[in-house]
Amino acid sequence: MVVPMPSLVSLRRLPLLLAVLMGGLLPGLAQAQHAVRADTLYTMTGDGPIVNGVVLIEGSTIAEVGPAADVDIPSDVTVHEATVATPGLIDPRGTVGVSGLENVPANQDQLDTSAPIQPHLRAIDAYNPREDLVRFVRQLGITTVHTGHAPGALVSGQTAAFSTTGGTVGEALRDSLTTVAFTLGPDAQARFETPGTRPKGVAMLRQALLDARAAMDDDGPTTDLGQATLQMVLRGEVPALVTAHRAHDIQAALRLQKEFGFDLILDGAAEAYLLADEIAAADVPVILHSTMTRPSGTTANAAFTTAGVLHEAGVPVAIQSGWEPYVPKTRVVLYEAAIAVANGLPRRAGLASITSAPAQILGLDNIGTLAPGQTADLALFDGDPLEYTTHVCTVLSEGTVVSDACK
């Protein structure tokens, strides 16, 4: 085999050429298997969209991204055409796979009501990768769900991140402990004898955190699973995901964060538009309620414009599907982002709110953008992703086509 001299081959192309050559010599090495060619390619890396863009995929990762004129597609790969291609979508907060499609007790494991503080409950012990609800959202372009224990208890448990493909928990797992879920306000009071008021709830949380911090000074590791989990939060190893909708509950969350120094992610935050500057000053991201959430109870003052207001203030924003106890299925984050864009959130920020922003907020480093070395999760559309009449026609997860019917 004769290898062309560097003078005849662009130096930029040498790594790919060598990979192809080595792949022929060493069959165990990954070679390009798929290519995606899109009229408009949103990489979500910080650059603008690529017109007539190509993504070259080797195995489960992205090998190359760029304009079609700059990326050579090998003749033996499968090429997937699209009007628009984006990273695989991320649902940054929900209960998919922990709660199921049907409203039956057997698949509703998202909230244990035996005690108001249970940080040791693990999402990984409840997630069902074969649940029909997982398949449903996968067909709509969602390749990652951040799921687990729902709001509704002072500490309801842990959350985790999963791919929407894989037949076992191990195959689907992306992060076994992503956050610990807290709730402030009336939503944490309805199912328990205590707390009965906001100050009692905050006092109970403060006491639990103080006890966990005091136990950190003891010799040897603690055998109390709940305290061990809270200690991880206090050490900054795992963020606290605090559901707080009313402005005064959001302020209570910010006070607790300042007092104990943990990493805070605000969840829900229906009245965050009243505190946008304060949230920005605290450098706290928000995983906002689903844009079309029903305005009742603690979300009575929810607004379509909140995502845009927070973005304008410089607050990192992701948009979630959430969980509503009277219909424990799921919303679709693509539609929720579209409504936010129609009400003041810039288009690119809308796409970021369900791709790159949740990946960054949740510390999921290998997804959410299209760049060499990233996991090959992609959603391919037959039109503008934020238009109601557009369909998701192909979904790739880790370089494998997992849906190819327009939905």
The 8 nearest C-alpha neighbors of each residue, nearest first, counted from 0:
[[1, 2, 20, 3, 24, 23, 21, 19],
 [2, 0, 3, 4, 20, 16, 5, 17],
 [1, 3, 0, 4, 20, 5, 16, 17],
 [4, 2, 7, 1, 5, 8, 6, 0],
 [3, 5, 6, 7, 2, 8, 1, 9],
 [6, 4, 8, 7, 3, 10, 9, 13],
 [5, 7, 4, 8, 9, 3, 10, 13],
 [6, 8, 5, 4, 3, 9, 10, 2],
 [9, 7, 5, 6, 10, 4, 3, 12],
 [8, 10, 11, 12, 7, 5, 13, 6],
 [11, 9, 13, 12, 8, 5, 14, 6],
 [10, 12, 9, 13, 14, 8, 15, 16],
 [11, 13, 10, 9, 15, 14, 16, 8],
 [12, 14, 16, 10, 15, 11, 17, 9],
 [15, 13, 17, 16, 12, 18, 11, 10],
 [14, 16, 18, 17, 13, 12, 19, 62],
 [17, 15, 13, 19, 18, 14, 20, 12],
 [16, 18, 20, 14, 19, 15, 21, 13],
 [19, 17, 15, 21, 16, 20, 22, 14],
 [18, 20, 22, 16, 17, 21, 15, 23],
 [21, 19, 17, 23, 22, 18, 16, 24],
 [22, 20, 24, 18, 23, 19, 25, 17],
 [23, 21, 19, 25, 28, 20, 24, 26],
 [22, 24, 20, 21, 25, 26, 19, 28],
 [23, 25, 21, 22, 26, 20, 28, 19],
 [26, 24, 22, 27, 23, 21, 28, 20],
 [25, 27, 28, 22, 23, 24, 29, 21],
 [28, 26, 25, 29, 22, 24, 30, 23],
 [27, 29, 22, 26, 25, 30, 21, 18],
 [30, 28, 58, 57, 27, 22, 31, 26],
 [31, 29, 57, 22, 32, 28, 19, 58],
 [30, 32, 57, 56, 33, 76, 55, 58],
 [33, 31, 76, 57, 56, 30, 77, 58],
 [34, 32, 77, 56, 76, 78, 31, 55],
 [33, 35, 55, 78, 54, 56, 77, 79],
 [36, 34, 79, 54, 53, 78, 80, 37],
 [35, 37, 53, 80, 52, 79, 81, 34],
 [38, 36, 81, 39, 82, 52, 83, 51],
 [37, 39, 51, 82, 50, 83, 52, 81],
 [40, 38, 50, 83, 37, 49, 51, 82],
 [39, 41, 49, 84, 48, 52, 37, 83],
 [40, 42, 48, 85, 43, 84, 49, 39],
 [41, 43, 369, 44, 368, 40, 85, 48],
 [44, 42, 368, 41, 45, 355, 351, 369],
 [45, 43, 42, 46, 368, 369, 370, 355],
 [46, 44, 43, 47, 42, 48, 368, 355],
 [47, 45, 44, 48, 43, 42, 49, 41],
 [46, 48, 49, 45, 41, 43, 42, 44],
 [49, 47, 41, 40, 39, 50, 42, 46],
 [50, 48, 40, 52, 39, 51, 66, 47],
 [49, 51, 39, 52, 38, 40, 48, 66],
 [52, 50, 38, 37, 39, 66, 67, 49],
 [53, 51, 66, 67, 49, 40, 37, 50],
 [52, 54, 36, 67, 35, 65, 64, 66],
 [55, 53, 64, 35, 34, 63, 56, 36],
 [54, 56, 34, 63, 62, 61, 33, 64],
 [57, 55, 61, 33, 62, 31, 34, 60],
 [58, 56, 31, 30, 60, 32, 62, 29],
 [57, 59, 29, 60, 398, 56, 32, 30],
 [58, 60, 397, 398, 375, 374, 57, 61],
 [61, 59, 374, 375, 373, 57, 58, 372],
 [60, 62, 56, 371, 375, 372, 373, 63],
 [63, 61, 371, 56, 55, 57, 372, 60],
 [62, 64, 55, 371, 54, 61, 65, 370],
 [65, 63, 54, 53, 370, 55, 371, 62],
 [64, 66, 52, 53, 70, 69, 67, 63],
 [67, 65, 52, 68, 69, 51, 53, 49],
 [66, 68, 52, 70, 69, 53, 51, 65],
 [67, 69, 66, 70, 71, 65, 51, 52],
 [70, 68, 67, 66, 65, 71, 53, 64],
 [71, 69, 67, 68, 65, 72, 66, 53],
 [70, 72, 73, 69, 67, 68, 55, 53],
 [71, 73, 70, 74, 34, 55, 76, 78],
 [74, 72, 75, 76, 71, 31, 34, 32],
 [73, 75, 76, 72, 77, 71, 78, 31],
 [74, 76, 73, 77, 32, 72, 31, 33],
 [77, 75, 32, 33, 74, 73, 78, 31],
 [76, 78, 33, 34, 32, 79, 75, 35],
 [77, 79, 34, 35, 33, 76, 80, 36],
 [80, 78, 35, 36, 34, 77, 81, 33],
 [81, 79, 36, 37, 35, 78, 82, 379],
 [82, 80, 37, 83, 379, 380, 381, 84],
 [81, 83, 38, 381, 37, 382, 380, 39],
 [84, 82, 39, 380, 81, 37, 40, 38],
 [83, 85, 379, 40, 378, 37, 380, 41],
 [84, 86, 41, 378, 377, 40, 87, 42],
 [87, 85, 377, 368, 367, 376, 369, 378],
 [86, 88, 377, 376, 378, 142, 141, 140],
 [87, 89, 141, 354, 353, 142, 140, 86],
 [90, 88, 143, 353, 354, 141, 91, 144],
 [89, 91, 144, 319, 92, 145, 332, 143],
 [92, 90, 145, 319, 357, 89, 144, 317],
 [93, 91, 319, 145, 321, 90, 146, 320],
 [92, 94, 321, 146, 320, 322, 95, 145],
 [93, 95, 146, 147, 97, 98, 96, 109],
 [96, 94, 97, 98, 93, 146, 133, 132],
 [97, 95, 126, 127, 98, 130, 99, 133],
 [98, 96, 126, 94, 95, 125, 108, 109],
 [99, 97, 107, 96, 106, 95, 94, 108],
 [100, 98, 106, 101, 132, 96, 328, 130],
 [99, 101, 132, 328, 131, 102, 98, 130],
 [100, 102, 99, 103, 106, 328, 327, 98],
 [103, 101, 100, 327, 104, 99, 107, 326],
 [102, 104, 105, 101, 106, 107, 99, 100],
 [105, 103, 107, 106, 102, 108, 101, 98],
 [104, 106, 103, 107, 108, 99, 102, 98],
 [107, 105, 99, 98, 104, 108, 103, 97],
 [106, 108, 98, 104, 109, 105, 99, 97],
 [109, 107, 97, 110, 98, 106, 125, 111],
 [108, 110, 148, 149, 97, 107, 98, 147],
 [111, 109, 148, 108, 149, 112, 155, 151],
 [112, 110, 113, 109, 108, 155, 114, 148],
 [111, 113, 114, 110, 190, 115, 191, 152],
 [112, 114, 111, 115, 191, 117, 190, 116],
 [115, 113, 112, 116, 117, 191, 111, 152],
 [114, 116, 152, 153, 154, 117, 191, 112],
 [117, 115, 154, 153, 114, 118, 155, 152],
 [118, 116, 119, 154, 155, 156, 120, 225],
 [119, 117, 156, 225, 154, 120, 228, 155],
 [118, 120, 225, 117, 224, 156, 228, 121],
 [121, 119, 156, 118, 157, 117, 122, 155],
 [122, 120, 157, 123, 124, 119, 156, 158],
 [123, 121, 147, 158, 124, 125, 157, 159],
 [122, 124, 121, 126, 125, 175, 159, 168],
 [125, 123, 122, 121, 126, 120, 127, 168],
 [126, 124, 122, 123, 97, 127, 108, 121],
 [127, 125, 97, 96, 123, 124, 122, 128],
 [126, 128, 96, 129, 130, 125, 97, 168],
 [129, 127, 130, 166, 167, 168, 96, 126],
 [130, 128, 127, 166, 131, 133, 134, 167],
 [129, 131, 132, 127, 133, 128, 96, 99],
 [132, 130, 134, 133, 135, 100, 129, 99],
 [131, 133, 135, 100, 134, 130, 99, 136],
 [134, 132, 131, 135, 130, 136, 163, 96],
 [133, 135, 137, 131, 132, 136, 138, 130],
 [134, 136, 132, 133, 137, 138, 131, 139],
 [135, 137, 139, 138, 133, 141, 134, 132],
 [138, 136, 141, 134, 139, 140, 135, 142],
 [139, 137, 136, 135, 140, 402, 134, 406],
 [138, 140, 136, 137, 391, 141, 406, 135],
 [141, 139, 378, 137, 138, 88, 394, 87],
 [142, 140, 88, 137, 136, 89, 143, 139],
 [141, 143, 163, 87, 162, 88, 137, 140],
 [144, 142, 162, 89, 161, 163, 141, 90],
 [145, 143, 90, 161, 160, 146, 89, 91],
 [146, 144, 160, 91, 92, 159, 90, 93],
 [147, 145, 94, 93, 158, 159, 144, 92],
 [148, 146, 158, 122, 94, 97, 159, 109],
 [147, 149, 109, 156, 110, 155, 158, 157],
 [148, 150, 109, 110, 147, 151, 94, 155],
 [151, 149, 182, 152, 242, 155, 148, 181],
 [150, 152, 187, 186, 182, 149, 155, 153],
 [153, 151, 187, 155, 115, 154, 182, 150],
 [152, 154, 182, 181, 115, 187, 116, 155],
 [155, 153, 181, 116, 152, 117, 118, 180],
 [154, 156, 152, 117, 148, 180, 118, 181],
 [157, 155, 118, 120, 148, 117, 180, 154],
 [156, 158, 179, 121, 122, 180, 178, 120],
 [157, 159, 147, 122, 178, 177, 146, 176],
 [158, 160, 177, 175, 176, 174, 146, 145],
 [161, 159, 145, 174, 173, 144, 146, 172],
 [162, 160, 172, 173, 171, 144, 143, 163],
 [161, 163, 143, 171, 164, 142, 172, 173],
 [162, 164, 142, 143, 133, 137, 161, 171],
 [165, 163, 162, 171, 166, 128, 396, 142],
 [166, 164, 171, 170, 167, 128, 163, 162],
 [165, 167, 128, 129, 170, 164, 168, 171],
 [168, 166, 170, 169, 165, 128, 171, 129],
 [167, 169, 171, 170, 172, 128, 166, 126],
 [168, 170, 172, 167, 171, 165, 166, 173],
 [169, 171, 165, 167, 168, 172, 166, 164],
 [170, 172, 162, 165, 168, 161, 169, 164],
 [173, 171, 161, 169, 170, 168, 174, 162],
 [172, 174, 161, 160, 162, 171, 175, 159],
 [175, 173, 160, 159, 176, 172, 177, 161],
 [174, 176, 159, 123, 177, 160, 172, 173],
 [177, 175, 159, 174, 158, 178, 157, 237],
 [176, 178, 159, 158, 174, 175, 237, 160],
 [179, 177, 238, 158, 237, 239, 157, 240],
 [178, 180, 157, 239, 240, 156, 158, 181],
 [179, 181, 240, 156, 154, 155, 157, 241],
 [182, 180, 154, 241, 153, 240, 242, 155],
 [183, 181, 242, 153, 241, 187, 150, 152],
 [184, 182, 243, 187, 248, 242, 153, 186],
 [183, 185, 197, 186, 187, 248, 243, 182],
 [184, 186, 188, 187, 189, 183, 197, 297],
 [185, 187, 151, 184, 188, 189, 183, 182],
 [188, 186, 152, 151, 185, 153, 182, 184],
 [189, 187, 185, 186, 194, 195, 190, 191],
 [188, 190, 191, 187, 186, 185, 151, 195],
 [189, 191, 188, 112, 192, 187, 151, 152],
 [192, 190, 193, 188, 189, 115, 194, 114],
 [193, 191, 194, 195, 190, 188, 189, 115],
 [194, 192, 195, 191, 188, 115, 200, 199],
 [193, 195, 200, 199, 188, 196, 192, 191],
 [194, 196, 193, 188, 199, 192, 197, 200],
 [195, 197, 199, 194, 198, 200, 188, 185],
 [196, 198, 200, 184, 199, 201, 185, 195],
 [199, 197, 201, 200, 196, 202, 194, 203],
 [200, 198, 202, 196, 194, 197, 201, 203],
 [199, 201, 194, 197, 203, 198, 202, 204],
 [200, 202, 204, 198, 203, 199, 205, 197],
 [203, 201, 199, 205, 200, 204, 198, 206],
 [204, 202, 206, 200, 201, 205, 199, 207],
 [205, 203, 201, 207, 206, 202, 208, 200],
 [204, 206, 202, 208, 203, 207, 209, 201],
 [207, 205, 209, 203, 204, 208, 210, 202],
 [206, 208, 204, 210, 205, 209, 211, 203],
 [207, 209, 211, 205, 206, 210, 212, 204],
 [210, 208, 206, 212, 211, 207, 205, 213],
 [211, 209, 213, 207, 208, 212, 206, 214],
 [212, 210, 208, 226, 214, 209, 213, 230],
 [211, 213, 209, 215, 214, 210, 208, 230],
 [214, 212, 210, 215, 211, 216, 209, 217],
 [213, 215, 211, 216, 217, 212, 210, 221],
 [216, 214, 212, 213, 217, 211, 230, 221],
 [217, 215, 214, 213, 218, 212, 219, 211],
 [218, 216, 214, 215, 219, 213, 220, 221],
 [219, 217, 216, 220, 215, 221, 214, 213],
 [218, 220, 217, 221, 215, 216, 222, 214],
 [221, 219, 222, 218, 217, 227, 215, 223],
 [222, 220, 223, 227, 219, 226, 214, 224],
 [221, 223, 224, 220, 227, 226, 225, 219],
 [222, 224, 226, 221, 225, 227, 228, 119],
 [225, 223, 227, 119, 226, 222, 228, 221],
 [226, 224, 119, 118, 228, 227, 223, 229],
 [225, 227, 229, 211, 228, 223, 224, 230],
 [226, 228, 224, 230, 225, 229, 223, 221],
 [229, 227, 231, 225, 230, 226, 119, 118],
 [228, 230, 232, 226, 231, 227, 211, 233],
 [231, 229, 233, 227, 232, 228, 211, 226],
 [232, 230, 236, 234, 228, 229, 233, 237],
 [231, 233, 237, 229, 235, 230, 234, 236],
 [232, 234, 230, 261, 235, 231, 229, 259],
 [235, 233, 231, 232, 236, 230, 261, 237],
 [236, 234, 232, 233, 261, 237, 262, 231],
 [237, 235, 231, 234, 232, 238, 233, 262],
 [236, 238, 232, 235, 178, 231, 177, 239],
 [239, 237, 262, 178, 263, 232, 240, 235],
 [238, 240, 263, 179, 178, 241, 262, 264],
 [241, 239, 264, 180, 179, 178, 181, 265],
 [242, 240, 181, 265, 182, 266, 239, 180],
 [241, 243, 266, 182, 267, 181, 265, 183],
 [244, 242, 249, 183, 248, 268, 245, 241],
 [243, 245, 268, 269, 267, 270, 297, 298],
 [244, 246, 248, 270, 247, 243, 297, 249],
 [245, 247, 249, 270, 248, 250, 244, 271],
 [246, 248, 250, 249, 245, 251, 244, 243],
 [247, 249, 251, 245, 250, 243, 246, 184],
 [250, 248, 246, 252, 243, 247, 251, 245],
 [249, 251, 247, 253, 248, 252, 254, 246],
 [250, 252, 248, 254, 249, 253, 247, 255],
 [253, 251, 249, 255, 250, 254, 256, 248],
 [252, 254, 250, 256, 251, 255, 257, 249],
 [255, 253, 251, 257, 256, 252, 258, 250],
 [256, 254, 258, 252, 257, 253, 259, 251],
 [255, 257, 253, 260, 254, 259, 258, 261],
 [256, 258, 254, 260, 255, 259, 253, 261],
 [259, 257, 255, 256, 260, 254, 261, 253],
 [260, 258, 256, 261, 257, 255, 233, 208],
 [259, 261, 256, 257, 258, 262, 233, 255],
 [262, 260, 233, 235, 256, 259, 232, 263],
 [263, 261, 238, 235, 239, 260, 264, 256],
 [264, 262, 239, 238, 261, 283, 240, 265],
 [263, 265, 240, 284, 285, 283, 239, 241],
 [264, 266, 285, 241, 240, 242, 286, 284],
 [267, 265, 242, 286, 241, 268, 287, 285],
 [266, 268, 288, 287, 242, 269, 244, 243],
 [269, 267, 244, 271, 243, 270, 266, 287],
 [268, 270, 244, 301, 298, 271, 267, 245],
 [271, 269, 246, 272, 245, 268, 273, 244],
 [270, 272, 268, 274, 273, 269, 275, 246],
 [271, 273, 275, 270, 274, 305, 308, 309],
 [272, 274, 271, 270, 275, 246, 276, 277],
 [275, 273, 271, 277, 272, 276, 278, 246],
 [276, 274, 278, 272, 277, 309, 271, 273],
 [275, 277, 279, 278, 274, 280, 312, 309],
 [276, 278, 280, 274, 279, 275, 281, 282],
 [279, 277, 281, 275, 280, 276, 283, 274],
 [278, 280, 276, 282, 314, 281, 277, 275],
 [281, 279, 277, 282, 278, 276, 283, 275],
 [280, 282, 278, 279, 283, 277, 253, 276],
 [283, 281, 279, 280, 278, 284, 314, 315],
 [282, 284, 281, 278, 264, 263, 279, 285],
 [285, 283, 315, 264, 314, 316, 265, 282],
 [286, 284, 265, 316, 287, 264, 266, 315],
 [287, 285, 317, 266, 318, 316, 265, 267],
 [286, 288, 267, 318, 285, 266, 268, 317],
 [289, 287, 267, 319, 290, 321, 318, 269],
 [288, 290, 319, 320, 292, 291, 335, 318],
 [289, 291, 335, 292, 303, 288, 339, 338],
 [292, 290, 289, 293, 335, 303, 338, 288],
 [293, 291, 289, 290, 294, 288, 301, 298],
 [292, 294, 295, 291, 298, 299, 301, 290],
 [295, 293, 299, 298, 301, 292, 300, 296],
 [296, 294, 299, 298, 293, 297, 300, 301],
 [295, 297, 299, 298, 294, 185, 186, 300],
 [296, 298, 299, 244, 245, 295, 185, 186],
 [299, 297, 294, 295, 301, 296, 300, 269],
 [298, 300, 295, 294, 296, 297, 301, 293],
 [301, 299, 298, 294, 302, 270, 269, 297],
 [300, 302, 269, 298, 299, 294, 270, 303],
 [303, 301, 304, 305, 300, 269, 290, 270],
 [302, 304, 290, 305, 339, 342, 301, 291],
 [303, 305, 342, 302, 307, 306, 343, 308],
 [306, 304, 308, 307, 272, 302, 303, 309],
 [307, 305, 309, 308, 304, 344, 310, 339],
 [306, 308, 344, 343, 310, 305, 304, 309],
 [307, 309, 305, 311, 310, 306, 272, 304],
 [310, 308, 312, 314, 306, 311, 307, 275],
 [311, 309, 307, 313, 312, 314, 308, 306],
 [310, 312, 308, 309, 313, 307, 314, 344],
 [313, 311, 309, 310, 314, 275, 276, 308],
 [314, 312, 310, 311, 279, 309, 315, 276],
 [313, 315, 279, 309, 310, 312, 284, 316],
 [316, 314, 284, 285, 313, 310, 356, 317],
 [317, 315, 285, 286, 352, 314, 284, 356],
 [316, 318, 352, 286, 357, 356, 353, 287],
 [319, 317, 287, 352, 286, 289, 353, 288],
 [320, 318, 92, 289, 91, 321, 90, 288],
 [319, 321, 330, 289, 332, 93, 331, 329],
 [322, 320, 93, 319, 92, 289, 288, 323],
 [321, 323, 93, 327, 324, 94, 329, 320],
 [322, 324, 327, 326, 325, 321, 328, 329],
 [325, 323, 327, 326, 322, 328, 149, 151],
 [324, 326, 323, 327, 322, 102, 328, 329],
 [327, 325, 324, 323, 328, 102, 329, 322],
 [328, 326, 324, 323, 325, 322, 329, 98],
 [327, 329, 100, 326, 99, 98, 330, 132],
 [330, 328, 320, 327, 331, 322, 95, 321],
 [329, 331, 320, 332, 321, 328, 289, 335],
 [332, 330, 333, 334, 320, 329, 335, 136],
 [331, 333, 335, 320, 334, 319, 336, 90],
 [334, 332, 336, 335, 331, 337, 385, 353],
 [333, 335, 337, 332, 336, 331, 338, 385],
 [334, 336, 332, 290, 338, 337, 333, 289],
 [337, 335, 339, 333, 334, 338, 349, 332],
 [338, 336, 385, 334, 340, 339, 335, 341],
 [339, 337, 341, 340, 335, 336, 342, 334],
 [338, 340, 336, 342, 341, 337, 344, 303],
 [341, 339, 344, 337, 342, 338, 343, 346],
 [340, 342, 338, 339, 343, 337, 344, 345],
 [343, 341, 339, 304, 340, 303, 344, 338],
 [342, 344, 307, 340, 304, 341, 345, 339],
 [343, 345, 307, 340, 339, 306, 342, 349],
 [346, 344, 348, 347, 340, 349, 343, 307],
 [347, 345, 349, 348, 340, 344, 350, 385],
 [346, 348, 350, 349, 345, 351, 43, 344],
 [349, 347, 351, 345, 346, 350, 352, 344],
 [350, 348, 346, 352, 347, 351, 336, 340],
 [349, 351, 347, 352, 348, 353, 354, 346],
 [350, 352, 348, 354, 355, 356, 349, 353],
 [353, 351, 317, 349, 356, 350, 318, 354],
 [352, 354, 89, 351, 88, 350, 317, 318],
 [355, 353, 367, 351, 88, 89, 356, 352],
 [354, 356, 367, 351, 358, 357, 368, 359],
 [357, 355, 352, 359, 351, 358, 317, 354],
 [358, 356, 360, 359, 317, 91, 355, 361],
 [359, 357, 363, 355, 361, 356, 367, 360],
 [358, 360, 362, 356, 357, 361, 355, 363],
 [361, 359, 357, 358, 362, 356, 284, 315],
 [360, 362, 358, 359, 363, 357, 177, 91],
 [361, 363, 359, 364, 360, 358, 177, 357],
 [364, 362, 358, 361, 365, 359, 366, 174],
 [363, 365, 362, 366, 358, 359, 367, 373],
 [366, 364, 373, 374, 363, 367, 372, 368],
 [365, 367, 374, 368, 364, 373, 363, 358],
 [366, 368, 355, 354, 358, 86, 87, 369],
 [369, 367, 43, 42, 86, 366, 44, 355],
 [368, 370, 42, 86, 373, 43, 44, 371],
 [369, 371, 373, 64, 368, 372, 61, 63],
 [372, 370, 62, 61, 63, 373, 64, 369],
 [373, 371, 61, 60, 370, 62, 374, 365],
 [374, 372, 365, 61, 60, 371, 370, 366],
 [373, 375, 60, 365, 397, 366, 376, 59],
 [376, 374, 60, 397, 398, 61, 59, 396],
 [375, 377, 396, 87, 395, 397, 374, 86],
 [378, 376, 87, 86, 395, 85, 394, 375],
 [377, 379, 394, 87, 140, 85, 84, 86],
 [380, 378, 84, 393, 81, 392, 391, 83],
 [379, 381, 391, 83, 382, 392, 390, 81],
 [380, 382, 82, 390, 81, 389, 83, 392],
 [383, 381, 389, 380, 82, 384, 83, 390],
 [382, 384, 385, 386, 389, 83, 380, 381],
 [385, 383, 386, 382, 389, 380, 83, 390],
 [384, 386, 337, 383, 387, 333, 334, 336],
 [387, 385, 383, 388, 389, 384, 337, 382],
 [386, 388, 389, 385, 334, 384, 390, 337],
 [387, 389, 386, 390, 382, 383, 385, 384],
 [390, 388, 382, 386, 387, 381, 384, 383],
 [391, 389, 406, 405, 380, 381, 392, 388],
 [390, 392, 380, 405, 406, 379, 139, 393],
 [393, 391, 405, 404, 380, 403, 379, 390],
 [394, 392, 403, 379, 402, 391, 378, 404],
 [393, 395, 378, 402, 401, 140, 400, 377],
 [396, 394, 400, 377, 399, 376, 401, 398],
 [395, 397, 376, 399, 398, 375, 142, 401],
 [396, 398, 59, 375, 376, 399, 374, 60],
 [397, 399, 59, 375, 396, 395, 58, 60],
 [400, 398, 395, 396, 397, 401, 59, 375],
 [399, 401, 395, 402, 394, 396, 398, 403],
 [400, 402, 395, 394, 399, 396, 403, 164],
 [403, 401, 394, 393, 138, 400, 404, 395],
 [402, 404, 393, 392, 394, 405, 401, 400],
 [405, 403, 392, 402, 406, 393, 391, 138],
 [404, 406, 392, 391, 390, 403, 393, 381],
 [405, 390, 391, 404, 392, 139, 138, 389]]
